[in-house]
Amino acid sequence: RDLAHLLDTAAVLVGWLWPLWDSRNRTFADLLPRTEVHQVDPPGTDWRRRAGVVLLASAILAGAAAGLGYFAVYRQDQAVHQARAQITDDGPRMVEQLLSYSVEEIDQDFERAQSLATANYRSQLTAQQDAVKKSNPTNNDYWAVSSALLPGVTKTQAAMLLAMQGQRGTDPKDLKFITATLRVDFRKVD
C-alpha cells in the first residue's frame, strides 16, 4: 500500500484527491490492493489496565523509597557503629595520654595532651598544666582499668565513663597510688 501511494503522487496528486469523488473514500493506493481505511471510535477506558499501571508505579516508587531509606539508615548505623568501635578502642588511651606526664618530657607530654583536647577544653587544660609547671612537678601516670560508653553515641560525639588508676611521684620508694573516675565527652573535629 505504501508503494502504491507513489501512484497517488505521480498522477499530479490526483490520487490524493480521489477520495473526494469515491463513495468509499479510497485513494489510488487503496484501489490497487483493494483495501479501505475506516475510522473507528477509540476503545473505552480499560480501568483494570489503568489500575494495574497505577499499582505497578506505586510499587516501584515504594520500593525505591524503601531502598533509599534503608540505604540512608544503614549508612547512619554504620557510621555510629564505627564511632562506637573507635571510641571503645582509642578513648581510654587518649584519656591516659591526656592525664599522664613525666618530669623528663613534661613539655612534649603537655603538648600532646593539648592536641587531644577540644578547643573548648584546651584553655582549661593549659591553665591546669601551667599550675603543675609552677609547683614542684612530678611524674603522673594513669591507666584505664575499666570503661563504658554511655547511650546516645552519634557519628560525631560520644560520652564514656572511665575508672582510672595510677601512680604519682619520681621516687619508687615514695610513690602515691591514685584512682579517679571520670566522664569524658568525645567530639569529632574536622
JOWO-V460623 format. One record per helix or strand. SS is the DSSP state (h for helix, s for strand). FROM is the first residue (numbers start at 0). LEN is the number of residues. Records with the same first field share a line. If there is no record, write none. Layout:
SS=FROM-LEN + FROM-LEN
//
This chain:
h=4-6 + 13-7 + 27-6 + 46-53 + 105-11 + 118-16 + 171-3
s=100-1 + 139-10 + 156-12 + 175-12
//
